[in-house]
Amino acid sequence: MALAKRGKTWHTHFFVDGERFRQSLETNDWREAQRKERDLIRDAKAGKLAAKNDDFGRLLFSAAAKRFLEDRKPHLAPRSIQTEGERVKPINKSLGDVVVCRMTAGQVGAYIRERNAAGKANATINRELDIIRGVLKRAKRWHHFADEIHPLPVRQSIGQALTYEEKVKLLHRAAARSEWKSAAYAARLALNTTMRGCEIKELRWRDVDMIGRSLTVKKSKTEAGERVIPLNADAWAVILELYRRSQKLKGTEPSHFLFPACETAHNDPTKPLKSWRTAWRRLTRAVECPACNLLQNPRETCAGCEASIAKLKSPFVGFRFHDLRHQAITELAESKASDSTIMSIAGHVSRKMLAHYSHVRLDAKRNALDALTMGRGKASDSQRTSKGYDTNSDTKVSPPSIPLPYVIDSLVELSGIEPLTSSLRTRRSPS
């Protein structure tokens, strides 16, 4: 390392791990220059300082963001690449002409306030902030912003859980129209396997073990999502129905998808179905006329009997397809399955994620708490009464025989609609 004075200003020049660093210390005091040089060397060793030959920080933000997203392409799915390309557009409108190394926390804060005033959701703004953070980290500048710029608070929604009757009604409704067929098959799979929508779309016939009645998730959101799931009776029934449909479409080769792409009434089993979003929205928003029981899209008057249905609202409005995964995990949690079993089936990484997804219903919680007090205060034939949790009496009295509180079955199987066996079984018992 070396200090050199140019005019009245001290400059430093040093190397760290073969990288050359050279810049002005912006002081004419020798002792202060030594202190600043030590700070710069520390930052360079910590990866917080851009090397002299790295021109990334000198780019306009729009050019830097483009290079940043190009570097991320090998690590992202095509859909994620497209999404990030959309997210960077509003950033470029506000900050695209700013040189990255000259960006300030005030400019980033002003952008956040601008997007918030435009009515954008906090989650959307945070995703855009992720790109700004990534560009600044690449330019070794983010440490100047970290103490001032923080993500906006986002409400964590854990989804909905249906009652058994609501679940049956939803599946009956899904089977009502042919255009909802794929969404209905996918819904039944999600309810009986905890699979995500993206995992279901990527399933190929080579991933299904027809002998062992299981399927392998080879492509998932996380590494923990790559797992083998045994198929219960309901899931197996769906697989058989999908196989018969694939036979008609001539799409039963190992490389063909269980849910083939369908465009302009043409099915291509070599490509996966992109989305059932439209079908799911219509399915969950459809209303049933109380006069003629006709299932239809929301409208002013019934298409069958012309009765007024303007005020009718579907009970499933806002129920997302991903909530089916929440539903399945909830039922598993209520079934007394161990945490490790649930995480193995659902593909979770940690118990924190399990707690996020499993929102056990109030009735199950009440039953569990009732078990703490059932029978207390009764002492069989002697009519003795226990007062509180006094050790001398409570621990010596033999507790009466009390039946275990009722807990609902997990992952109720719907072959047709009626439940048959426990969802944790992969085969029926010999009886």
N, C-alpha and C positions, 0 to 999 in steps of 0.2 A: 504494500500500500504506500501511497505517496500523497503529500499535500503540495499544491503549487499555487502561487498567487498570481493572478492575472489582473493587472491594474490594481484595484483596491480590494478585490474579492478572492477568497480562497476557494480552490477547487480540489476535489479528490479523485483519485484514480487507483482502483484495486481490482483483484481477481478473487472469485469464490467458485470453487469446483470447476475451474477452467473458463468460467464466464467473466466477461469484462464489464466492469461498472465504472462509469465516469460521469460526474455531474458537479454542478456548482453547489457550494455550501451556503451561499447567500449571506456571508458575513465577512467582515474585515478583521475580526478578532481571532487571534491564533488559538487561544485556549478553547473558545467556543467552536472553532473549526475542528479541533481534535475531538471534542465531545460529539459533534454531529457526524464525524466520520465513523466513530465507534458505533453510533446508533445505526448508520447506514449498513455497516458490515453485519451487524446483528440482524437487521431486517433482511439482508440478502441471504444470509444463512437460513433464515426462517421461511424463505420463499416469498417474501413480501415486497421484493424490489425487482423491477424489470431490468434485464441486462441491456447493455448498450446496443447490441446488435438485434434486439427484439423491438421491431417497429409497430407492434400491435397497438400499444397505447397511443401512438401518434395518428391512428386512423380515426376517421369520423365514426360516430357510433353506428350508423347504418352499415358501413363497410365492415366494421368489427363484428357486429351482430351476424352479418351474413357469413363471415369466416367461422365464427363460433358455432353456428348451426350446422355448417358443412362438416366441421370436425366431430359433431355429435351424431351424425347420420349413421355411422357403423354401429352405434350403441343403442339405437332407437328402432321401434317398429315403424312401418310406413305411415300408419295412422298418427303416431306421435310426432313424426316429422312434419306432417301436414298441419297438425294442431299448433306446433310451435311456430311454424311459418305464419299462421294467422295471428298468433299472439304478438309477434314482433311488429306488425304493421302500425298499430296505434302508438307504439313506443317511437318508431322512426318519425312519425308525424311531429312529435314534440321534441325529441332529443336526437334525431337523426343527423343534424348538422353540427352537433357538439363533438369536439375532439375528446376522445375517451380520457386521456391523461389530464384534461382540464375540467372534467365534470366535477360538480360539487354536490354535497349532500342536500343543499338547498334546492338544486334543480331536480333531484330525484324526489324530494319531498313535495315540491310543487306539482310534479307529474302525478303523484299519488292523490293529492288533493283535487287535481283536475279530473281524474278518472272517477273519484268518489262523488264529485259534484255532478258528473254526467250520469249518475245512477247505476254505475257498474257494481256488481257484487264484490264483496271483500275477497272472496275466493278467486275471482277473475283477476283482480288487481294483484293478488299475491302470486299468481302464476306468471303474470307479466314481470313482476319484481324478481322472480327467479331468473328470468333471462337477463335482466339488468345486472343482477348479482353475478351471474356466470361470466358475462363480458368483463366486468370489473375485476373479478378474480383472475381471469386470464391475463389481464393487463397488470396484475399485482397492485391493484388500487383499492380493493374492497375493504381492507383493514382501516382505511380512512373513513369509511361510511358505517361500519358495523355497529358503532355505539349510538348512531343517530337514526338509522333506518331499520325499522322492524316490521315484520309481517302484521297485517291487520287481523283483528280477532275474527275467527270463523266459528259459527255454531256447528258443533259436531252432531250430525243427524245419524242415528243408529238404525233408521228404517222402521218399518212397521211389522207387527206380528198379528196374524189372523187367528181367529178361533177355528175349530175344526169345521163348523158349519159354513163359515165364510170361505174357507179353503175349498170345500166341496162345491160351493156355489160358483167360485171363480173357475174351477176346472170344468164344470158343466157349461158355463158360459163360453169358455175357450173352445169347446168342442161343437159349439152351435153353428159355426160358419166355416166353410172350406178355406176361405182366405186367411183364417186364423190358425190353420192346421200346424204349420211349423212352430208358431209361437206356443201352441198348446203342447206339442211334443217337448219343446225345450223347457216349458214350465214344469212339466211332470218330472223331467230329468233333474232340474235344479232342486225341486222339493225333496227328491229322494237320494241325491248325491252331494248336495251343497256346492255344486259346480257353479262357477261364474259364467256369465253369458259368453265372454270371449273364449273360455275353455270349451264350451259346448260347440261353438261354431268351428273350432279347429279340429274336432274329432274326425278321425279317419277310421275306416273299417279295420285297418291293421292294428288300431289301438284297442279293439274290442276282443276279449278272450271269450269266444262262444262256448268253450268247454268249461272253463273255470268260472264263467259268469262274472267277469270283472272287466273294468276298462282302465286304461292307463292315460293319465293326463301328461302329455309330453311337452306341451307348450302352455305356459301359464304366466301370470303377472309377476310372480316371484319364483325363486328356486324352490322354496318350500311347497309351492303349488304343484310341482311335478311329483305325482303320486299315483298309487294304484288304489282304486275304489271298488270294493265288492258291490255287486248289484243285488238289491232286494227284489221281491216279486214285482213290484210296480215298475221299477227301473228296467227290469228284464222284459216286462211286457212292452214298454216303450221301444226298447231295442228291437224286438221282434217286429213291431209295427213299422219301424223305420226300415228294417231290412226288406220287408215285403214291398214297401213303397220304392226302395232302391232297385228291387228286382224289376219292377215295371218301368223304371227309368234307365235300366241297364247300367246301374252305377254301383255294383257290388265288388268291384276290384279293391284290393287292399289299400291302394293309394287314393281311392275315392272318398269323398266327404259324406258323413251321415246327413248333413244339411247342405245340399248342393245349391249353388248359385242359381237364381231364377231371374232372368231378364226378358221382358216382352214374351212371357209365357214359354220361354225356352230354358230348360234345365241343363246345367253343365256340372256334372258330378266331379269334374277335375278342379273346380274352384269352390271355395266355401261361400256360404250365404253371408252377405255383408251385414244385413241388419233385419230385424223384425220389429223395428221401432214403430212404424206406422200401424202395423197390426196390433201391437201391444197397447198403443194409445187408444185406438178405437175400441179395443176389447175392454179396457178399464174405464172408459168414459161412456160406454153405451148404457142406455137406460131402458127399463122394462115398463111398458104401459100397464098400469094397474087394472085397466078395463078389459083389454084383450090379451095381455101377457106377451105382446110383441116386443122383441129386443131390437133396438134401433139406435141410431145416432141421436144426440140431443137435438131437439127441435121444438117449435112452438106447439104443433098439434101432431097427434099420433098418425103415422102413415097408414095404419089399418082401420081404426075406428074414428079417427079425427077428434079424439078427446084431447083436452088441453094437457100437455106434459111439459110446459115451459118451466115449471118450478121443480121438476124431478131432477135428482142428482144421483149419479152412480155411487154406491158405497165404496168403490175401488178407485175413485179419483185420487191421483197422486201416488198410487201404489206402483212402485218401480219394479222392473224385472229383477233388479239386484236384491230387492227385498225378499225374494223367494229364497235366496241364500241365507239371509238373516233368519227367515222362518225356519229353515231346516236346522240351522245351528241352535236356534232357540229350543226346538223340540228335542234335539239331542241333549242339550243342557238340562232339560226338564226330565229326561229319561234316566237320570243318575249315571250316565256314561262318564267315565273319568276324563279329566282335562286332556291327558295325553292321547286318548282315543279320539276325542273330538278334533284336536289339532291335527292328528294324522289323517282323518277323513277330510277335513276342510282345507288342509294345507296352510295352516297358520304358522307364523314364525315365532310368536311369543304369546305369553298369557295376557299381555296387554291388549293384543289384537283380539284374542278370544273374548275378553271382557267387553270390548267395543262392539263385537258382533252379537253376542248372546245377551239378549234382553229378556230374561225370564219373566213370564207373566205374573200378574199380581196374585192370581189364585195359587200358583205353585209356591210363591213366597209365603202366602198365608198358611198353606198346608205345612210347610217346613217349620214355621214359627209355632203352629199349633202343637207340633210334636214336643215342644219344650214344656207344655203345661198339661197335656192330656193325662188324666188319671191322678195328678198331684192333689193331695188333700184327702185321698181315700185310702183306707188301710184295711181292705177286705172285711173280715168278720169282727174285728175288734172295735170298729167304729172310731179308730183313733184319727185325729186330725193333725196334719203337719202345719206348723206355723213357720213359714219362711223356709230358708235353707240352713237350718241349724244342724250342724254336723252330728250331734249326739243322737238325734232321732231319725233324720232323713237317711243317713247312710246305713242304719241298722234295719230299717223296715224293708221287707222284700217288696219290690214294686209289683203291682198287679199286671196280669197279662193284658197288653193293649195292642190292638191291631195296628199295623203300620199305616201312616196316612197315605191316601190314594195319590198316585203320581201318574200323569197321563203317559201314554205310549209315545215313543219317539219316532219321528219320521213316519207318520202313519201311511201305510201303503194303500194305494188306490188302484187296484186292478179293476178296471171299470171305474167304480167309485167306492164301493164298500171296503172297509179294512179287513185284511186277512191275517197277517202275521206281523211280528215285531220287525221294524225296519232294520235292526242291527243284525238280523239273520240273513244269510245268503242262500240257504236252502231250507226247505220245510223239514220239520222233524219227522221221523218214521211214523209217529202216531198220526 
